[in-house]
Amino acid sequence: MEQMPKYLGNSCELLTTKCVIKELEKLGSPVFGALHILKNYEIFHCPHTPEKCVESCFLYLARKSIKEGKQKLLFATNDSNLKEKLRNIPGILNLFIGYNTIILEDISEASLKKEENISSDLKRLQDLKKQVLGDEKKIIHRKRKPKGPNPLSCLKKKPKLDNSVGDCDKIKKARRKKKHTTSTNNK
């Protein structure tokens, strides 16, 4: 049972009730191993005095957890009648052992119907809110203007000097002329 938090993906407490322990004590030696393991668990408070059968105790706790809404309970049982009754209560998950492994049942039809009712009620409330308050103000997005060049990257134009004298006054760059050497071949 140390693997239960890994299996469920969250921390969990493993609890039992005094009704379950009393019923296992009545059954005797065939379930002695299960009784020995359950006595190590913390006992969850159930108000039954004298103790009831496990089925009525689990159904009571399931209905109570739905009404309070504080604690989420997951019931582990291999009793098919009890599993079927727990499936009819919305928001309750069943866990059982089969094929030497722990199996978590799919979400029940009652839970799915309750979820659909909640989502349809929420949608109805949103529609009524729109009718009463009108459409919410639409957010106006400003269009972005085309951006110009970066002013820091633009250089100012240099003013040109006006020389009306003409092209002849232009100073030409002096070039060196190569000296031609004639080589004489003496034979």
LINMOJO-V711062 format. One record per helix or strand. SS is the DSSP state (H for helix, E for strand). FROM is the first residue (numbers start at 1). TO is the last residue. If there is no record, write none. Layout:
{{SS | FROM | TO} {SS | FROM | TO}}
This chain:
{{H | 4 | 8} {E | 15 | 16} {H | 18 | 38} {E | 42 | 43} {H | 54 | 68} {E | 74 | 76} {H | 80 | 87} {E | 93 | 98} {E | 101 | 104} {H | 109 | 133}}
